[in-house]
């Protein structure tokens, strides 16, 4: 090639421009016997949305627009969340019920399915409780808060015959499905490396030494759920939970599960990788967050690599892919032996041969398609109809968790220190070089905010455990009394 691999990729990207703790929900008394209500082919599925701040509002809109569903309830432990939808619901023939306690909601036998958009630490437990209560589940990404939870969710779905789908809408976008089909058809050769980029600016959440003010009337016991019953120290409670390890997973587990899922999908990997290492930190500012804002993670299977590339600081460097990552500031690249495919949206992408000749482009789809796919499977009672069944969601979510476990067990290093995993791979080397330049251009003071090289982890894909006992302890969490995770 007459241009470097990095220049080629840049060119390609440019072209694609609850009550007291300890109480038990009533449905748990017969958790293994609750059955889903039989639904006729022309009957509407009765849906409830749990968690109505942020993404939950979009869930509400999607279910109201779906002709095959009826939104019968919304659930949130923050009463302010209900008020913002009152005007909208006045237009509906049936006013959705507002419920504060998820356990009360799940006792309602008239609800067929729940749609979960609560904070990450609640995703698994709410999903399991709902499946035990005889309901099908649509749950936001990541489907889990730690590695073990995704497997537990899959086990319950299979045991109880429930339909459980993770919400990463690219899976149902027609353009993205066509692009992945093209990649997997061999038209760009053997694809052994995928690159998942997330270059969204994440400003500081500020630094305070006082607990976050709680919204009036909020039930904090319910908000905390399985997490410690301690009000976090930060300026606000909502949304900033993403950057607290007790409740969130940083951007590696916030935005990047979308990109990790697409990258793994293109590689065709249906198991956890065998080796993982992560490099990064909460760099460039000091605040109350404790999850990395900038982080490169390398995942290795026997015959493939996935590079996760998260950058939360300003995109200033001329050597970063992010300048051409498109308006969403996210992208995926699949490197084949005969060409390259690139996606800078949720709904499609483009492919080139090694000389830069365009092989094809694909686009199309809507968020509604993923919700509609879930309803199709609810009616068929066949989890194989799902575009992103819970087991698939588990694999993609666990990638983020593995990276964070590696990083959390790491040590501070000077800029320029690199992991040895896949060090000879050109794409890994270029990504790390670009990442280092990105931090330099942002003027990061590494004496104030530490750059950390994570521990390289070896994973057994069959047991989904590490050879590292300390890492395995971080594959799960301690669940608060009354919010323990039921195991199969």
URJO-V167759 format. One record per backbone hydrogen bond with DSSP energy under -1.0 kcal/mol. CO is the residue of the C=O (numbers start at 1). NH is the residue of the N-H. Records with the same first field share a line. If there is no record, write none. Layout:
BEGIN
CO = NH  NH
END
This chain:
BEGIN
4 = 8
5 = 9
6 = 10
7 = 11
8 = 12
9 = 13
10 = 14
11 = 15
20 = 23
25 = 28
26 = 29
27 = 30
28 = 31
30 = 33  34
40 = 43
45 = 70
46 = 112  113
47 = 72  73
48 = 115
49 = 75
50 = 117
53 = 56
54 = 57
55 = 59
56 = 60
57 = 61
58 = 62
59 = 63
60 = 64
61 = 65
62 = 66
66 = 69
68 = 45
70 = 47
72 = 97
73 = 49
74 = 99
75 = 51
77 = 219
78 = 81
79 = 82  83
82 = 85
83 = 86
85 = 89
86 = 90
88 = 91
89 = 92
97 = 74
99 = 76
101 = 105
102 = 106
105 = 108
108 = 111
112 = 136
113 = 48
114 = 138
115 = 50
116 = 140
119 = 122
120 = 123
122 = 126
123 = 127
124 = 128
125 = 129
126 = 130
127 = 131
128 = 132
129 = 133
130 = 135
131 = 134
136 = 114
137 = 165
138 = 116
139 = 167
148 = 152
149 = 153
150 = 154
151 = 155
152 = 156
153 = 157
154 = 158
155 = 159
156 = 160
157 = 162
163 = 137
164 = 390
165 = 139
166 = 168
168 = 171
169 = 172
170 = 173
173 = 177
174 = 178
175 = 179
176 = 180
177 = 181
178 = 182
179 = 183
180 = 184
182 = 187
183 = 186
186 = 189
188 = 338
190 = 337
192 = 305
193 = 335
194 = 307
195 = 333
196 = 309
197 = 331
198 = 311
206 = 288
215 = 218
218 = 220
219 = 223
220 = 224
221 = 225
224 = 227
226 = 480
228 = 230
232 = 212
238 = 240
239 = 242
240 = 243
241 = 244
242 = 250
243 = 290
244 = 247  248
247 = 121
249 = 253
251 = 256
255 = 258
256 = 260
257 = 261
258 = 262
259 = 263
260 = 264
261 = 265
262 = 266
263 = 267
264 = 268  269
274 = 459
275 = 300
276 = 457
277 = 298
278 = 454
279 = 296
280 = 452
281 = 283  293  294
294 = 281
295 = 310
296 = 279
297 = 308
298 = 277
299 = 306
300 = 274  275
304 = 301
305 = 194
306 = 299
307 = 196
308 = 297
309 = 198
310 = 295
312 = 202
314 = 316
317 = 320
321 = 324
322 = 325
326 = 329
329 = 199
331 = 197
332 = 343
333 = 195
334 = 341
335 = 192  193
339 = 336
340 = 352
341 = 334
342 = 350
343 = 332
349 = 362
350 = 342
351 = 359  360
352 = 340
353 = 356
357 = 353
360 = 351
362 = 349
364 = 175
367 = 370  371
368 = 372
369 = 373
370 = 374
371 = 375
372 = 376
373 = 377
374 = 378
375 = 379
376 = 380
377 = 381
382 = 385
383 = 386
388 = 166
389 = 393
390 = 394
391 = 395
392 = 396
393 = 397
394 = 398
395 = 399
397 = 401
398 = 402
399 = 403
400 = 404
401 = 405
402 = 406
403 = 407
404 = 408
405 = 409
406 = 455
407 = 410
411 = 453
414 = 417
420 = 423
422 = 425
425 = 429
426 = 430
427 = 431
428 = 432
429 = 433
430 = 434
431 = 435
432 = 436
433 = 437
434 = 438
435 = 439
436 = 440
437 = 441
438 = 442
439 = 444
440 = 443
445 = 448  449
451 = 413
452 = 280
453 = 411
457 = 276
458 = 467
460 = 464
465 = 460
468 = 472
469 = 473
472 = 475
475 = 148
480 = 483
END
